[in-house]
Amino acid sequence: MTTPTLRIIGQLEAKVDALLKAVETSADDSKEYRDRIYSELEQMRMEAAESRREVGDLKKKMDNAQQVISELERWKERFIGMRMLTGALLMAAGGGIALVWKWLAAKIGV
């Protein structure tokens, strides 16, 4: 073989080696990219699982709190009823006192 042919073959080998190196580098970059994406997806999956767990815990706490809230609402209704009854009794007592006062005033002649 002649020298120019050997030189051309050497240049072709160098270009093929550079091309192989570029393909390997691209494959490594792609692998790193995929690894990063899978890592981020796994992190998002774990965060979503943690969020679901926290929501479940919050729901349990709210179910327990609902019992307390219901009891407080019942006591509030009882208190309102007690105030209404007290008001009615006081009005009746005031009316009775006014009636007795009027009767005494009539008896005394005032």
Protein Blocks (a to p, Z undefined) as FASTA:
>chain_A
ZZklmmmmmmmmmmmmmmmmmmmmmmmmmmmmmmmmmmmmmmmmmmmmmmmmmmmmmmmm
mmmmmmmmmmmmmmmmmmmmmmmmmmmmmmmmmmmmmmmmmmmmmmnoZZ
